[in-house]
Amino acid sequence: MDKFLLGFFSFGWLRGLDFLAPLALRLFLAPMFWVSGSTKLGLFSSPDFVWYNPLTWINMDAVQAASPAFSGGMFADFAASFLTISVAGLEVFAAILLILGFAVRWISIPLIFIVGLMGFVALKGQPLIEAGTQFLSSHGYTTMANSGFEVTIATVIMLFTLFFIGAGRFLSLDWFIAHGYHKKIETKKQKVEADDDPFEIDTTDDEVKV
């Protein structure tokens, strides 16, 4: 009975499927960041595009078109084009890492910052307190498409979750690397224990008495 209750409340019998949740988050977020970043960069759409020359992968016309979103306000002192390329490049790079499940916790940190930055941009001068108050008063009675601030909150929550649960087992490079190192450490530990003879007399550190 105790075993049944423990399994009933802990759902330990579903542990083999716990990789599905982080996988779903990764597959949901990766296309979003890829589309956002590649659109800002005009990736592979330049008239001079040559696959073996990375300098031609970016379409500066697309960058210039996306740059006004970062100009003015709190970003007046920044070079809008440089900021656009930096943010978009990080989004594209993050999308690839999320698909591969590699360094997911590490890439979640700058993504949270970037999404927060985009959230400030989406406010378009609206005070943060006012936007937060409006979100709290209307949350549950509006759709995600009605407010960029709500999209920002939802995305940050998903990234925050990924930061703590990681990329998940089986279908991520993080798990394969960690699993491989763990097996290597266990094998080394077992080898050391096998070579350890409790009856062996070690006199290397003892002084020889005549």
Steps between C-alpha positions, in 0.01 A plus 500: 500500500781741589673427170177566310441832676859608441469423130157660483620836632855507363424359151836324519373247250504776237862596566604337173300767313626803693715602202188598303435822694839668440501366143160663438627832641811487283306416184250776575758772570760412235289590190385818670856621557613381157224688316553812711877503454513397134236759409699781664818386324337421167692175527603349165290757310781735396540552121871422545442184703770236465472200731875477567533870593333575838532874432233468231252313719356824645279734301575851623172629355313272740724612786429865421128426487511335845729758659235770573349269761816551707545871437374777725409488865737314727701375200571844352869475586546159338573426138165357391643288218765343722243425768266346242773273363611399850149414620404323177826306491445381855145394416613295199786342697266424791248334267769260376611418856141439609441258213822312583436518873851630560592749776129565552538634853780736394318638196181549704673773703570746214167409339313611811687830479429537127131418537478752783670756275250432223223533754618850588511585130145365454375735772571795266539749779226362723613499866594153626281533812201595286561204266538265796182629661311461173634146461393400852153651461432346156688171533263215424261724308710574195695314235876480468484679166359814661806591701872472430553526873306177557704322235815621676380372838405160357832462316704598805310242709577227243868596487512514879357148510757375248779654707406285799393174335761506222476351153353170613618143464564284194437758223758764591875537468515625859370166623732294278805698612407492869404130477831418331705686762301338780570153363867590460521618860318190626731271301805679637361479853430127465851444365656681796288299744596176325871586524470594867624210715411555867768250606778666302777644717619838376834593651590774256435772756641316799845561629729197479621410844820307544 
